[in-house]
């Protein structure tokens, strides 16, 4: 960007003065970077500390929130398994999230193919519409869906949650899959079809293996979007489809007993597992991107 | 495609071109068919319900604009910079929401920029390691994190206990249910949304430009101000837009950590709906939506921020 601007040659005196100031400049840089890294350390501590603060509370033997814990006990984990509602809510959340991930990934992957490859009028508008659930405040989607479900009798029904969560998760799938499709060499597909594969075979054996990291990442986002979703659940879950976030919300609003700390600790452990999975996927995506073309061609050749 | 190459043999060139164009058009139709399920699904379970809800503002309980009347008539005052400004009670909630969103955005930028800068200046493998500290809270449920702040800030929470034990205070500080708690909780949630786009843009900045400027005699402060900062501005715009828009619609954190004065628009809408004032709730939702989309359009059109929400969580 600055390549075109003319540069003035330095006079020997200027060069000498610059050479003299260089050690001082370097010293000030390292002092600056020490301050910078101390600041970064404080911010990273601020980000991570609250996440790990609930774990000791969850193992406390106290009857209410007390810090530091007077003793250790597993009573709150026992509460989580014994008290009515918690385990069913967790299982329902997992079921809804899995269904959402499958539905959103199928719809979103197909849509991404069209949005990246297709050239048709109104493409930009369709793209904006599909991504819009991210911009529209959650409460607006929640009450819209609530009024609609009240008419079609879907309040208190897990299916209603899956349908609404899929809408919220679609943008994540579309953006993730589109990103991997953007660097995709379409000639690989032409080659497969020239060799006699039909469209579906081409998709299954050539396209999908290459875009798989993006599809998995999208599915992961879809799962988490549904699993953490509160606002829609607050309105639509009624009494028949209480999800884990809804149950946690009710418990936080009524009495804060450390059962919620136990639940939170389980969820944090879960999210760390998810994070590691996502990280592994990302690394594999990077590693395989180069090797993918060769490997998949070999695989196709071996099977055919 | 296999059929295409087969057909091409023996046909004259003009016929080939016509046939190819015909197939290209058919190809485009296939794409439309691939897109259709997602679009129909979104219209049925998102577009239509939201649109139908918003139109309630104009006919529930009776047709007319009376649902927007309280936005003009209800009197209240708002304190700003030590001044008492007369303001409509409901507009006041919008004002507080904008104020909270603005503070959260600015503080997130001030805290997030140095972090992204530092992470982008080290090797990718070390940055990925440090990025885990940003990503762990990012993947943790907002509900869990808000609860964690309740544990930290409560009357018998960790901070108060620590202050009492250290003898710095004789009675607990009121930290929970204050604006400070809302800021602490919201900035904690929004920081990763600021750091990630900033980091992505900063990683893409060619370091040779900085070295070239340094070699040409620019002091480090000038290298930063005149080269690095301008090149990082797309990340700043993307991060700020993301954080501001998401902050406008916040519900969970202010509801759990805020006091009675810290009502944000989402909470007001929820309250009106539960009071069965559906038309008024819809009117408030419409104003909030116009506000959010207006700011989004302003950023994307005027500042040219592209695909912000696309790269949001990667």
Interface residues (C-beta under 8 A of the other chain):
Chain A: X1 X2 X7 X10 X14 X18 X25 X28 X29 X32 X33 X36 X37 X39 X40 X43 X44 X46 X47 X48 X50 X51 X53 X54 X57 X65 X66 X67 X68 X107 X108 X110 X111 X113 X114 X115 X117 X118 X119 X120 X126 X129 X130 X131 X133 X134 X135 X136 X137 X138 X139 X140 X141 X143 X144 X145 X146 X147 X148 X149 X163 X164 X166 X167 X170 X171 X172 X174 X175 X176 X178 X179 X190 X193 X194 X196 X217 X221 X224 X227 X228 X230 X231 X234 X235 X245 X248 X249 X252 X256 X260 X261 X264 X267 X268 X271 X272 X274 X275 X278 X279
Chain B: X1 X2 X5 X28 X31 X32 X34 X35 X37 X38 X39 X41 X42 X45 X46 X47 X48 X49 X50 X51 X52 X53 X54 X56 X111 X112 X114 X115 X117 X118 X119 X128 X130 X132 X133 X134 X135 X136 X137 X139 X140 X141 X142 X143 X144 X145 X146 X147 X148 X149 X150 X151 X152 X154 X156 X157 X158 X161 X188 X191 X192 X209 X212 X213 X216 X217 X219 X220 X227 X245 X248 X249 X251 X252 X256 X265 X266 X269 X270 X273 X278 X281 X282 X285 X288 X289 X292 X293 X296 X307 X309 X310 X311 X312 X313 X314
